[in-house]
Amino acid sequence: MPPPDPPGSLIDLFLEWAERIPHAPAVIDGELLLSYRALEFASRRAALDFSAAGWRPGDVVAAAFGTMPQAQAIVAILALGRAGITLLPLSAHEAASGEVAALLRGFGAVALLAASPTAGEPGVPVRLIDPAWLAADAPAPQAFAGPALRDLRLMIGRSSGTTGAPKAFAITHAQEVARMALHPAPLQISPDDRLATLSGLGFPTGIRCALRGPATGATLVAMPHKADPEAILGHIDRCAVSYLFASPVHLPSLLRTAGTQAPRLPRLRVLSLNGSVLSPALLAQTRAGLTPNIHIVYGTNEAGNVTGATPGMLARHPTTVGQVFPGIAMELRDAAGHPLPPGQPGRVWVRSAGQAGGYMAATDVDAARFRDGWFDTGDIAGIDAEGLVFLKGRADEIMNFDGMLVAPREIEAAFEGHPLVAEVVAFAMPSAVRQDLPCIAVVARGARDSEALMAHGRQRLGAKCPRAVLYVTEMPRNAAGKELRRELAALAARQRPG
């Protein structure tokens, strides 16, 4: 007998769980608890409303989920998926930017889904979230016959924009299922888990993490909006969260509140961190202050997750991002795209069933990153004899200083753990004579002493020592927690005399 066809979408998986465990908790949002049956009914009501509004499979609808109760947002996300409508998530910044109309035109969106009519702009049709979707005493909704979802677009994502303008791409329902299926056993979610994400639902990453709940039979625990670190930690503990998605950008404030006397989140089975590499010092602080059950996940928005480091791997090699997930192919190549022999670092190319097919309205340069089924991540990495991957930085962030190539991670590693440094990010300043001048941005711990830092840099790095120190109160980062080095270079340029 041939094996059954894989599910065509996360929606199919959710509907299977709603049939198998109808009375199990699906979403907890404050005092509101939705069972799987209640969530199925609510998303069905919303899907029927969307169809009655004239939205059709393949249409694009933008959504401003930033200030919306998360239970309502999850209902809307599932409903859009059920109806075959493509979701274009807008961040809180984009929703308040005054450029919503231009964004909708650019992506051909038919409407904006929001919690309030004030989210709109002239010329932008706004569809409001209806609290009646979640009414506990409402009768069961009529049947909804949605389209076949496998090849329809689930969501439009955008690249992180760490070194240039973000580029858009679409992820189909089948590609999203493939991304989830590639996760190895240590990262799989079970119906016994209570799941939460610190990434907001204004971004594909946060939406993707939240959808893992209803797609696996787990309970999704909504996080409070704009809560302080103590409230977040208390909420995670009170709700018995066992699986938490976060990024390194969330850690410093949580650790300042948690202290280091004992792990503050002993119930966590998995703390899944993605977005950037943790320094050994931050990794050690997180182990002591939050949980030892830390998993580092490396991937890209375009290709999904690629590697994972388990707590055991991190204990042996704190700076690794782990081993390549089963079912994903990864090669290290030179600048011309030719595979490199084992032991040599190079550009990371990946191939998987979950990666995007290409950029929307891409230039020739952008399109070249998708080649023969492979995707050029733009990252530089090395692989050791154990198969562990170590990121060296972005190819377009490597500095050429007097003909000497310098990786930002090499500079950062030299300063991480220094008693005067809470956070450090290396970046380049352009030079007419020396091409790139290595510099560091520092969030100071205590006093600011540039001379002491420069002396430390000369001792550890020699000729690769940074030539300037820029002090900042907070590192500029994108939603995934990745440092925006070009913003640091622009800030340094503004502060440089003359």
Helices and strands as residue ranges (DSSP letters): H 10-20, E 25-29, E 32-35, H 36-52, E 60-63, H 70-82, E 86-89, H 92-95, H 100-107, E 109-114, G 117-119, E 126-128, G 131-134, E 153-158, E 168-172, H 173-181, G 185-187, E 194-197, H 204-216, E 219-221, H 229-238, E 243-246, G 248-250, H 251-258, E 270-274, H 280-289, E 294-300, E 304-309, H 311-316, E 323-324, E 329-333, E 346-351, H 364-367, E 370-371, E 374-383, E 389-394, G 395-397, E 399-401, E 404-406, H 408-415, E 421-431, E 435-444, H 450-461, G 462-464, E 468-471, H 485-495
